[in-house]
Amino acid sequence: MNILAELQSRFAAALTDLAPDPQAYAAMVRPAQDARNGDYQANCAMPLARIVGAKPHDVAKTIIDRARLDDLCEPPTVAGPGFINLTLRREFLEHTLAAVAADRRFGAPAAESPKSIVVDFSSPNVAKPMHVGHLRSTVIGDALHRILEFAGHQVLSDNHVGDWGTQFGMILYGYKHFLDAEAYVADKVGELARLYRLVNQLCDCHDARESLPRLRAELEAATAKLPALEAAAGQDKAAQAALKKARAELDKQREELKTAERKVAAVEQDPAMRELADAHPGIARAARDETAKLHAGDPENRALWDEFLPACLGALQRLYDRLGIQFDHTLGESFYDPYLPEVVRQLASRGLAVESDGARCVFLEGRNAPFIVQKGDGAYTYATTDLATIEYRVKEFGAQIILYVVDARQSDHFEMLFETARRWGFADVECRHISFGMVLGEDGRPFKTRAGDTVGLESLLDEAIREARRIVDENDDSKRNEHDQPAPELDDAERAAVAEAVGLGGIKYADLRHNRESDYVFSWSKMLAKTGDTATYLQYAYARTRGILRKAEAAGAAAGTAPIAMAQPAERALALHICRFPEAVSAVAQEYRPNFLTQYLFELANSFSSFYDACPVMKEPDPAVRASRLRLVDLTGAVLKKGLSLLGIQACERM
Ligand code: ARG
């Protein structure tokens, strides 16, 4: 049972004639911040009092008179200006806990109206440097897949890989002009990545070189205007704002110029690169032509693409295998290519897509830029593909909800996509951009792996596991037996397995525990710390529960099915926390925020630790109390393990 949801529905019933929108006020029932105020607290009396024009205290009294809570709570109390404090009854808690203990779902109810959900995540552009943002998408998407499925929905994971984009034009051009045949035989993907980077750098250099005169002229013109603006600023607010804006604009232009200069310099400072750049002046155009030829079905380019793609997907698969991540579908951009002309035809026939400067565009209200579905040269776009994808997912998968786990920089694209799809006729499918922030390095700039590609990500995982191994070794080497002699417990293979779980778990947990919309700083030491909000801490807590149970078993004591008593406050607090697992699952499923589950698990581990400090288990003389505590230990472990597995993180029996 979801206790919070139950309390809220009782409140909603009590509020029917009192509040304009009972659900909204009932939602103000929340877990209490401070255990001294009880288990839950309702703050709805204050805002309601303003509406009905009564004293908050009286409104609170009326609510508790009307609410039927006897079977769940002790008589509620009103505190301060009108806070309603709720304390669960002991019988109710015991009963709920017994039900949780007997349930493989730990009391989490299955969704009342299960939805058919497609989660679009990971979706890297193959053969192009993959950034940690793609790793974050992969980790968050996988957790959502697992949790939504557990919550009772029908979930399909779909990796919308970018396998048809302009990077292939660059790779094709590179392959035809710069291939290192030996390197290609030895490591196809590595050589393709090198070719991509090389061609990309040359294209960038030419583009930048071409734009330099314009950028310089613009900067000069803007700089020349500044003194007049400065003179005008004086006391005038509007003029000051104009000056501020001009200065910000100037900074941006300077930054742009610097970036362009850097791109040119990167090539010109290297004689070999300079020679290549001079020998291939039309490279950017030529690379675009290669893409166009591929899309038009040119046999040579198509054959090469057919040769490149399996290797690129294979490299990705290795990464997913290591992370324990599975996709139900990997329908990349190329898959939708045949559908694109029809998408544009339909949009045009509905008057949604119109001709503009030779391109076909959807103009949406309140947007500066149109949503371009076909370019002047006839090429379809990322947008067209995404529209075809929505149609396919609705028709073939019966999707009712589509989640796009993609970084925040694409939010404009998704807003326009969803609006266009709605007007095209897909108004019933709920599309959501599950946006997330950036991963930053300790210098505050976007975090980059050394090689900046899948190989870079793989070595990142290796590094995490190496770091974790150090921690595991240190911890195991420090173990002592009762005679204070060294007593390590793990052999080499076990240490390796634990290091794998801790290293990968650490990386995943760091991606999951932050509010997904915020940027966060990637830090090895914080990520793998044994205490604090880390996977390592939770994994140790789990291993501790297993250790206690092993000792108990060796001593002939077993938890069995003894009733769980909650005489001590720490026992009660832990029991209550265990009972709240369904609340965490449903919170994640409602807002698509895995950090609600990490937070729950972190608090569970804390609550367990307080319990273990306050309540002896094996040293407890009363066998009934001991058995009860052993059951609490067992149950804590089971919930920790389940929660971690819903995040895609492994728990280890000993560490
Ligand atoms: N391949 C894209 C990128 O790397 C992400 C694709 C996200 N999914 C989608 N349906 N647009 O930026």
Residues whose N, C-alpha, C, O or C-beta is under 5 A from the ligand:
A	BS01	LIG	D120 S123 P124 N125 H160 G162 V406
